[in-house]
Amino acid sequence: MKQVGEINAATDILGDKWTPKLLRFFMHAETVRFCQLQDLAGDINPRTLSARLVKLEQHGVIKKRPTTASRCEYMLTKKGKDLLPILESMHDWSTKYASA
């Protein structure tokens, strides 16, 4: 049986309210812009969004790529793509038990 301590790396990344919600937008898009994430997430504060993106970049989950002098886009790294099955499982579990 795996020890609880072995899930710390995943919970460090996915353990807040917004991060899993933001990462789901990368499931069907190769790249996503800040304003797209803000629109899709709805009620996220821009500072919170910025902080989450910085954290994901520091963890090597996403990569930031400038498109113009004032715009950039974000894409999943290999490490980030490896999180997608976890997010899909979270979605399936939520769908199954949301009304329970």
Buried (B, 14 or more C-beta within 10 A) or exposed (E): EEEEEEEEEEEEBBEBEBBBBBBBBBEEBEBBBBEBBBEBBEEBEEEBBEEBBEBBBEBEBBBEEEEEEEEBBBBBBEBBEEBBEBBEEBEEEEEEEEEE
